[in-house]
Amino acid sequence: MNLVSQAQVRVPSAEKGIEITAAGKTYTFLPVFRILYNERDPAMALKPAGIKNVEYNVLTWKVSDSSRADFVQKKIGAAMAGDGFDDRILRRPDEWRTANIFNAGISKLLKANATRRQGDTVFFSFPTDELQAYVVTSAKPFPILHFSFKPAKDGFYSVGYEGAPRFTLSDVMEIWQPLIWQERRIPDAAYLTPAFMTPVPTTMVYDGKSTLGVLAAPEHLPFQPLPMLPNSRFGISVRNEQGRLQPQLYAPIPGGYGSKMKQETRSGFQCSWLPNPGILHILTNLSRSRSSVSGITAATISPRSIPSSIT
């Protein structure tokens, strides 16, 4: 399949974002980012989430404000041990923590207030020069977003892209956030999946016509003999601050690899905007394209019957 021929790109304005038409429907990707800041290391750690009928660890961070300490760790019994479990984390004394990415630091939302087009590239301007971003609209098979950040002071930072299309549950037929949320099993909070736990580095939403995602570029998921949380360069999420379903990407992870930044030192990231016609066959299509992520082989998430309610 020629994915490029399936989508048309239009750039009306900074306020209206980039319009991409796929499968006869137009989707808008906005130049909207969130900056998360911590003066001190927020001590990210995987903790048992207490999800019903599932033994699963989610990413958490320390917080100093009790109103943001929304994570309640599952009670750990003596039988929980072995490969994949770290007693230093599982049995650490109670402390204020959050598993909600929006509570993982002091938050600032940045929206572009102007655009400038040069050839196939659209440059975004922001109220502050901390953030720079541009998108290459002719990139194949999907437009590529580049963004970079230069902090005004030292600290621990994360930059989240939050401009992908967002949906209510009633508008969605199927979602994907590794490793356990799929079909209509929706996360009960804004959990962030770190890179080392991502079979394909994006969350996805299928609305009945197209699959939407924000895909990290291959260089941010290099070959590693042992992918782990400490060397994960980004995280992905599907539930936004308002509880809607929206592919999101945060790089670096708060308190993670590359998050400790020096004043006036710029670091960058790039990702692709995915408006792929059809249901979640995205893995097969990506593996056949030049933008496929190293180490991902051809695979398909096949369409399945969609349950009528969240399980």
Steps between C-alpha positions, in 0.01 A plus 500: 500500500623849418429681825604840367230501233238442768551833677483866399657776709370857540639786714233764574656679804673454835164508679350238268814286485586252226204333330557150365231323300499120503223257401279796412520656849704803609704487821668797664843482666557812709836657604431448872763389752523458877816572698540313830760632745646366824769678695618164641501150359137373523630145557305313234424139592278217380242408764218241520189678374229299670308455172224244550602145400836619362849497653647803325751769593449860387739792492477733802674812633554658842301817569527754781137616480253259663222615265695348210582175681230296329681165485400229746740208484360151500570302817802276448497149641795277583433291187579788261866458407722376221595620155360843414432603861734725696460493878668840527200643312216267592555513875624854540324690782186691408565835332302752301501390137297547182448277197333785309742658252325837543590503869864401441635855517416869484303524177498766230302475175651663190301565182641640177383852420631523143623288209743554215511274197814437299465239229373178656584613856273686742675684784307579819561804721427493873462772764841399641816393320544206739310285251559470127308272264444434131332233291610358164169446321639305201686240708407145408302310600381755760574864595792532743492737798830630638508685832774622732511655845744736674426553871538839665640336814651170612265220598322184391278548195264314272338627180167347404335524160125538561370618164374177341126456438305415815184295533227414747450131574181495293700614194758222528477136393839384624814627676852373567738586782762240583505271667148425626255760366341405168166479320270687743698433815575860594760614758335633817769770529753683281769231529824542306650190336882529486685424176641166611143366538385606152484232226428790264576851630158662482157477653217470249135593467269353233182698427348265243675659202865557590757413764662806664835503677814698585797276416846557649779510242737200473802682647317535832462123527853380418612139524575424865616160629272548799226766464407623847325789670825695567590505128148573371506832312125569481159388617157475336145543625144481362291675768522879512447743787127527429458120489466489121685256277794661322840363394772688694876481530732633773874536451695460711310324779489712818799391707613268220781482247590849378249681723763679708566814296732794532394858448511616136596152370269385220392140443270365229264222400306393195190293432251424223131586484304189404161532331497145357186388314345186644503314829809416707711349221754773564783266603507324163493828309773656713728200468484530122581871499829683532386646833455162664666468838812285516429161648126494427407220262189482286199433718134584500257589770202329342150641532301321766147523624464813711336450839202723568649628826836549663625188675 
